[in-house]
Amino acid sequence: MTFTKFAMAAAAVLFCSAAQAETTAPAKRVQFAQASGACTMIYLPVCGVVKGKPTDFSNECEAKLAKAKNITSGPCNKPKI
């Protein structure tokens, strides 16, 4: 299989973009995700208050997109052990 120069250049751009995304500060990634309206699918549950009601979110980015207030780590109703 042979690659054209264009295919190799495109692969290099994708690789570099992925590497840059991994080294970007977490706060900047959240800001970028909010600006683009898309969040990662990484599950780091948080609790936020929306319209006075505690609500669980998959991650902080999703909570911020929903304009949640008082965001804290972990689910709202932590199971008792």
C-alpha positions as CSV (number, residue, x, y, z in Angstrom):
1,M,0.0,0.0,0.0
2,T,1.4,3.4,-0.9
3,F,0.4,6.7,0.5
4,T,0.2,9.9,-1.4
5,K,2.0,13.0,-0.1
6,F,-1.4,14.4,0.7
7,A,-2.5,11.4,2.7
8,M,0.8,11.5,4.7
9,A,0.4,15.2,5.4
10,A,-3.2,14.7,6.5
11,A,-2.2,11.9,8.9
12,A,0.6,14.1,10.3
13,V,-1.9,17.0,10.9
14,L,-4.3,14.6,12.7
15,F,-1.5,13.1,14.8
16,C,-0.2,16.6,15.8
17,S,-3.7,17.8,16.6
18,A,-4.4,14.9,18.8
19,A,-1.0,15.3,20.6
20,Q,-1.7,19.0,21.1
21,A,-5.2,18.2,22.6
22,E,-3.7,15.8,25.1
23,T,-1.2,18.5,26.3
24,T,-3.7,21.3,26.5
25,A,-4.5,22.4,30.0
26,P,-7.8,21.0,31.2
27,A,-9.4,24.4,31.7
28,K,-8.7,25.4,28.1
29,R,-10.2,22.1,26.9
30,V,-13.4,22.8,28.8
31,Q,-13.5,26.4,27.4
32,F,-13.0,25.0,23.9
33,A,-15.7,22.4,24.4
34,Q,-18.1,25.0,25.7
35,A,-17.4,27.3,22.8
36,S,-18.0,24.5,20.3
37,G,-21.0,23.1,22.2
38,A,-19.4,19.6,22.5
39,C,-18.0,17.8,25.5
40,T,-15.9,14.8,25.8
41,M,-17.5,11.5,26.8
42,I,-15.2,11.0,29.8
43,Y,-17.2,10.0,32.8
44,L,-16.2,12.0,35.8
45,P,-19.6,12.6,37.5
46,V,-20.4,15.9,39.1
47,C,-23.5,17.4,40.8
48,G,-24.8,20.8,39.8
49,V,-27.9,22.8,40.7
50,V,-30.2,23.6,37.8
51,K,-33.3,25.7,38.5
52,G,-32.9,25.0,42.2
53,K,-32.8,21.2,41.7
54,P,-29.6,19.0,42.2
55,T,-28.8,17.3,39.0
56,D,-26.2,14.7,38.1
57,F,-23.9,15.3,35.0
58,S,-21.4,13.0,33.4
59,N,-18.7,15.6,33.6
60,E,-18.0,19.2,34.5
61,C,-18.2,20.3,30.8
62,E,-21.8,19.1,30.5
63,A,-22.8,20.8,33.8
64,K,-21.3,24.1,32.6
65,L,-23.1,23.7,29.2
66,A,-26.4,23.3,31.1
67,K,-25.5,26.5,33.1
68,A,-25.5,24.5,36.4
69,K,-24.5,26.3,39.6
70,N,-22.6,25.0,42.6
71,I,-20.9,22.3,40.7
72,T,-19.2,19.7,43.0
73,S,-17.4,16.4,42.4
74,G,-19.3,13.2,42.5
75,P,-23.0,12.4,42.0
76,C,-25.6,14.3,43.9
77,N,-27.0,11.4,45.9
78,K,-23.9,9.4,46.8
79,P,-24.9,5.8,47.8
80,K,-24.5,4.9,51.5
81,I,-22.1,2.1,52.1
